[in-house]
Amino acid sequence: MKPIAVAAVAAACVAAIALGHSPTAARDQRTLPMQFELWTEAQPCAGPCRTWVAASGAIAPETPRDFDAFSRLNRIEGATIALDSDGGSVLGALDLGRAIRRLGMTTTVGKTVTSSASDRAKRRGRLVSRAQCESMCAFVLLAGVERRVPAEARVMVHQIWLGDRRDDPTAANYSAEDLVVVQRDIGRLARYTVEMGGSIDLLEIALRIPPWEPMRLLTREELRGMKIVTVGDAHELSSGSSSPTLALASGLRTPNNGRTWVMAGQVGRPAISRSHPLTVEGDEIGTFELHFTCGEAGRDVVATYVEHRGGAERGPAPKALTEVELSLAGRSVPLKVAASRQTGRPSEVHSVASGTMPLELFKAFADPGGRSLMIETTSGNLSTSIRIGNAGVSLIMPRLLASCAADSRPQKSVRNETRPGG
């Protein structure tokens, strides 16, 4: 396996993880700028009622300034700060972490819940452990003089990326200036990690996961090995209540380098197509193409997935593909594997899968608001998950819709068109 070339740019990244992937209100709340609140445990307390600082939301460049203002109004030296965040600005996270260290605070992952409006008004609640600390939040977590991660909490990482190009990273352009900024900030992250007493393995794993793959969930062993956890599992934080496909595939070729969606296919049968690297934790194991064409009667869209997967040079061939699933706008579309077999090369497997989706669902993919789709596959014990943005779709969607509209019009029969001869 070889690291994909774009991973060099992947390390190139400065700003926040993309925000708001989930439609749930809870996740939306965490994508707002980070807020700091001082809470006291709701009665009855098991022993003295605890206090903590709740830090929930996205880390913005101005977050360290907000935290400084908060710390001046509240006596929080040596207190516990509970993080629940999707991540955010690299520089903002580093400055926030250093401020937390100066105050000698303990860090943990958790969120605050209340049982009544009265408790909310009095800032009395419960600290529960079902929370997430993602991306740059993991580096803020590293700032505590003591660091606790409850068993039910999740710490996840992946490559930091230029925030304005994260929705469709392989379609974006990157300049020499971008790389200069990136190299500088990678160095800052490395220095910060060592300064906080963490392991450089944290940075290495984060930079291994490209933005089109899901975030990497750190295991309990990794949390301890990277020195993200220094004190137990924080048991005191209770969780609370808790066919035609093969013919189509052989006739379609994506005539570009995969950086954007293009119109492909044969005359009279257009397809919206794109190619993309197939990766696992940043290592390239193959490539795939995704094609969308009009279905029968123009009421749905046929999705065709064509994959070329390779194994190690002298190792066994990859296992046959058994599952392919496409997710878009909160809906899942399973694709049926029509073929998955070795090619002329013994270490390569060629696979084709297809399925249909409503035309209206696919039209949502062209939403300029930054829609993306997810392709997930299973081959033996290996699973892949790749997120693809919609760069270029809105420009070529009208041609596909016109083709679908033509397919939906009733066709006149030859008999009706035949006229008596003389």
MOSUL-V620851 format. One line per field, one symbol per residue. ss: DSSP state (A for helix, B for strand, O for the rest). psi: psi as a letter, one per 30 degrees, with the letter a starting at -180 (. if undefined). A space follows every 10 residues. Layout:
# MOSUL-V620851
ss: ???
psi: ???
This chain:
# MOSUL-V620851
ss: OBBOOOAAAA OOOOOOOOOO OOOOAAAAAA AOBOBBBBBB BOOOOOOOOO BBBBBBOBBO OOAAAAAAAA AAAOOOOOOB BBBBBOOBOA AAAAAAAAAA AAOOOBBBBO BBBOOOAAAA AOOBBBBBOO OBBBOOAAAA AOOOOBBBOO OOOBBBBOOO OOAAAOOOAA AOOOOAAAAA AAAAAAAAAA AAAAAOOOOO AAAAAAOOOO OOOOOBBOOA AAAAAOOOOO OOOOOOOOOO OOOAAAAAAA AOOOOOOOOO OBBBBBOOBB BBBBBBBBBB OOBBBBBBBB BBBBOAAAOB BBBBBBBBBB OOOOOOOOOO BBBBBBBBOO BBBBBBBBBB BBOOOOOBBB BBBBBBBBAA AAAAAAOOOO OBBBBBBBBO OBBBBBBBBO OOAAAAAAAA AAAAAAAAOO OOOAAAAOOO OO
psi: kkkkeffefe fikealkklh fkfkeeeeef flkkkkkklk kklkkiakkl llkkjkakjl efeeeeeeee fffkjgkglk kkkjkfabke eeeeeeeeee eeghlkklkl lkllfleeee eghkakjlfi lkjkbfeeee effkfkkkjl eflkkklakk ljefgfeief flkkleeeee eeeefeeeee eeeeefglkf feeeeeffjl ffllljkkle eeeeeggekf jaghffjlfa j.bfeeeeef fkkjhaggfl klkallkfil kklklkkjlj hfkkgallkk kklkakggfl kkkkkkkjkl alegallllk kfkkkkkkhg kkjkkkjekj lkafkfgkkk kklllllkee eeefffkfgh lllkkklkjb gkkljkkkag kfefefeeee eeeeeeffkk kkleeffkkk l.
